[in-house]
Amino acid sequence: MQDETQTDGHGPIRSFGRTRSRSIKPRQAALIDSLLPQIALDPLAGPLDPRALAPGAAEIWLEVGFGGGEHMAAQAARRPDVLVLGAEPFWNGAASALRHIDEAGLSNVRLHVGDARDLLAALPTASLGRVFIMFPDPWPKLRHHKRRLIQAETVAGLARVLKPGGRLRFASDWADYVDWTLERFAASPDFRWTAERADDWRNPPPDHVTTRYEEKRLGDIAPVWLEFERA
């Protein structure tokens, strides 16, 4: 398989753009100071043991690029027996997620405000039961495709951390990114696409949580949901 690793001479090319936009609201800024230190993950400090964070957790889930945190917080609220990890480099999104976590009184969420690939590298092999990648930046221009999160090396990293039978959900409203993602997961012997009929990718799964981004319909197609199972 062709190695799609892209670097800028210092490490992997960033799969995300800016990390901050408008000013963060005072309440959310206060949560960055008070709540974030309690639930923050630091994958750059060395290997992580999520079981040590929540010894009684039934499973460990990960959301890559949680945006404003609505989906992540809702999934965590539905399954208090699951430890939900989230990675997001955008500080405004992290601040929004902290508000959702605080308002719901969630104790089963941990956050990494940074590149999800750092978190993947720090997690133990076969440690995750589920992964969500919901509407990642499509980088639609051809010259920017190297910045897309879904690359061959990322698929391999996801395969390493998912346990056998674990599920990965990818959602996008950009046709080219859906095709791109299918091609890369199909090229991996570690994943099986679970769809059996068109409705399996056209309709949201029963446990899907609609986000503000999804409602904006910024892509060029209706949302598509792809479910993959770790072999």
Rosetta blueprint (number, residue, H / E / L):
1 M L
2 Q L
3 D L
4 E L
5 T L
6 Q L
7 T E
8 D L
9 G L
10 H L
11 G L
12 P E
13 I L
14 R L
15 S L
16 F L
17 G L
18 R L
19 T L
20 R L
21 S L
22 R L
23 S L
24 I L
25 K L
26 P H
27 R H
28 Q H
29 A H
30 A H
31 L H
32 I H
33 D H
34 S H
35 L L
36 L H
37 P H
38 Q H
39 I H
40 A E
41 L L
42 D L
43 P H
44 L H
45 A H
46 G L
47 P L
48 L L
49 D L
50 P H
51 R H
52 A H
53 L H
54 A L
55 P L
56 G L
57 A L
58 A L
59 E E
60 I E
61 W E
62 L E
63 E E
64 V E
65 G L
66 F L
67 G L
68 G L
69 G L
70 E H
71 H H
72 M H
73 A H
74 A H
75 Q H
76 A H
77 A H
78 R H
79 R L
80 P L
81 D L
82 V E
83 L E
84 V E
85 L E
86 G E
87 A E
88 E L
89 P L
90 F L
91 W H
92 N H
93 G H
94 A H
95 A H
96 S H
97 A H
98 L H
99 R H
100 H H
101 I H
102 D H
103 E H
104 A H
105 G L
106 L L
107 S L
108 N L
109 V E
110 R E
111 L E
112 H E
113 V L
114 G L
115 D L
116 A H
117 R H
118 D H
119 L H
120 L H
121 A H
122 A H
123 L L
124 P L
125 T L
126 A L
127 S L
128 L E
129 G E
130 R E
131 V E
132 F E
133 I E
134 M E
135 F L
136 P L
137 D L
138 P L
139 W L
140 P L
141 K L
142 L H
143 R H
144 H H
145 H H
146 K H
147 R H
148 R L
149 L L
150 I L
151 Q L
152 A H
153 E H
154 T H
155 V H
156 A H
157 G H
158 L H
159 A H
160 R H
161 V H
162 L E
163 K E
164 P E
165 G E
166 G E
167 R E
168 L E
169 R E
170 F E
171 A E
172 S E
173 D L
174 W L
175 A H
176 D H
177 Y H
178 V H
179 D H
180 W H
181 T H
182 L H
183 E H
184 R H
185 F H
186 A H
187 A L
188 S L
189 P L
190 D L
191 F E
192 R E
193 W E
194 T L
195 A L
196 E L
197 R L
198 A L
199 D H
200 D H
201 W H
202 R H
203 N L
204 P L
205 P L
206 P L
207 D L
208 H L
209 V L
210 T L
211 T L
212 R H
213 Y H
214 E H
215 E H
216 K H
217 R L
218 L L
219 G L
220 D L
221 I L
222 A L
223 P L
224 V E
225 W E
226 L E
227 E E
228 F E
229 E E
230 R E
231 A L
